[in-house]
Amino acid sequence: MSVFTAHTAETAPTAARRTVEGVRGRFGWLPTPVALMAESPQLLSGFLTASAGFEQASLAPVEREVVILTVSTSHECHVCVAMHTGKITEMGASAALITALRAGTELPEPRLEALRQFTLAVLRHQGAVPDDELEAFLASGYQPRQALDVVLGVGAYTMSTFANRLTRAPLDPPLAAHAWAPAA
């Protein structure tokens, strides 16, 4: 039984209506997770603001997707994995990289694997990453700012993955080509 409503711009709380319209205009359709998050205008605004901030982070676009997909697979969010599989595919990432990210296995590129491992360390240690794991991340060519940018990505996408799981957000038809389920 779901107690959550997938809102439209017309049914969303007043404080969320402009945001819902903006997302619909950006995508050309309203993703159901956004429609469900609209029940809490503050959650929706907070996620979109944090996500927009992460888009401005010092990590390269593919690196940001590595963080997002690592969080999404760790939290078993089928919607986020599908959406960001589409995004990283559009960026021209290799099939091997995408397959490994979706499976949660070692990435074929050592620098990106260091980023994935650091993201997992942030999650596993709730931010209190041991010195040796932080040093390994920095030794792979990342800077201290980028360690903090990973925290921003983890925070933003923890919000969305938890909201999507709580609301049982379905996979929208435009994302069906990238459907994902956690390994058994």
N, C-alpha and C positions, 0 to 999 in steps of 0.2 A: 504494500500500500504506500503510495507516495502522497505526502502532505504538501509537496512543493508545486507551484504553478509555473508553467512555461509562459511567461508574459509576452505580450506584444507591446509596441510603443503606446498603444491605446489603453492597455490594462495594467501596465507597470506603475508602481508608485510614482507619483509626480517627480520626485527627485531623481528617478532613473530614466525618465522618458527621453531626454535629450541624448543621454549616453547610449541607450538602446538604438535610437535613430542613427546615431553616428556609427555604431558598429554595423548596423544593417547597410548603411551607405558604403562603408569601407569594404565589406565582404560581398555585397550584392544580395545577401540573404542574412537572416538572423540566426546565428548558431544557437542551438538549444541550450548549451551550457550558459551562455550569456542571458538568454531568456529566463533561465532558472535563477541565476545569480541576481537578476534584477529585483527579486523579492527583497533583497537587502541592498539598497542603493549604495550604502557605505562599503559593503564587500565588493560590489561591482566596480565602484570608483577606485577603491584601494588596489584591487588586482590590476585594473587597466593602468593606473598611475605607476605602480611598481613595474609592470611589464614594459611600459613605455620608457621608464628609467633604465631598465635592463637593456633595451634596444640601443641606448646611448652609451652603454658601458664600453670599457676599453678592450673587451674581447671581440674578436672578428665574428662576423655573422655565423659561420659554421661552428665556431667555438661556442657561441651562445646556444646554438641548437644542441650541441653535445651536452651542455649543462641541462637544458630543458628536457631532453630525452632521457638523460640519466635520472633526473628527478621523477619524470613521468613513469618510467618503467619500474623504478624502485617503489613508487607509490601505487603501482598497478592501475594507472588511469588510462583506460582504453581510448578515451576521447583525445586527451593530450598527445598520446603516442601517435594516433592517426593524423591529427592536425599537423604535428611537427614533423612527421615523416613526409607529408606532402610538402612542407616548407623546405626541408633540407634537400629533398629530391629536386625541387625547382631551382635550388642553388647549384645543382650539378654535382652533388656529393656522390662518391662512388657507391656502387651497390654493396661492396664489401663493408664499407663504413656504416651504411644504413642497416644492413643485416646485423652487424655486431652490436650497434646501439640498441636495436629492437630486442635482441637476445640477451643484452646485458653481459656480453662477453668482451674479451680483449679487442681493442680497436687496432686496425692495421697500421695506423700512424702513431709512432711513439709519443709525440707531443700531445696529440689529442687523447691518447690513453692516459697520460699523466694528468690531464684535465679531468677526465672521467674518474680516475682514482681519487683525485682531490675532492671532487664533488661528492663522491661516495663517503669520503672521510668526513666532510662537513656534515653530511646527513648522519652517519654512524656515531659521530662524537658530539653531535648537537652543537657544532661550532668549535668545540674545544679540541681542535686538531692537534695531535702530538707533534712536537718539533720535527721529528724525522720525516713525517708525512708532509709537513709544510715545506721543509727543506727540499724534499724530492720534487715537489711542485715547482719551487723556485729554480731548482737546478735544471729543469727542463725548458727554461727560458721565460717563464712567467714572472711578473713583477708583483710586489705586495698589493698594489691597487687591484690587480686582477684576482687576487685571493678574495678581496672584499667584494669584487663584482660577482664572484661565484656565490657568495652569501646572498647578495641581492637576487640573483636568479633562483637560488634555492627558496628564498622567502616568497618571491612572487609566484613561483610555480607550485609551491606547497599549498598556497591559498587556493589556486585553481584546481589542483588535483583533489584536495580534500573536499572542496565544494562540489566538484563533479561526482565524486564518490558518494557524498552525503545525499545529493539530490537524485542519484542514479541517472545522471544525464545520459541519454541515448546517443548513439553515433548517428550523426546527420548523414543523409544520402550523399552529399558531395564528398564525404570523407570515406565512403565505403571501400574505395580502392585501396585504402591504407589501413583497413581494420586490423586490430591487434588484440591478442589475449595473452595473459601471462602464461609462462610455461607451467605445466602441471607438476 
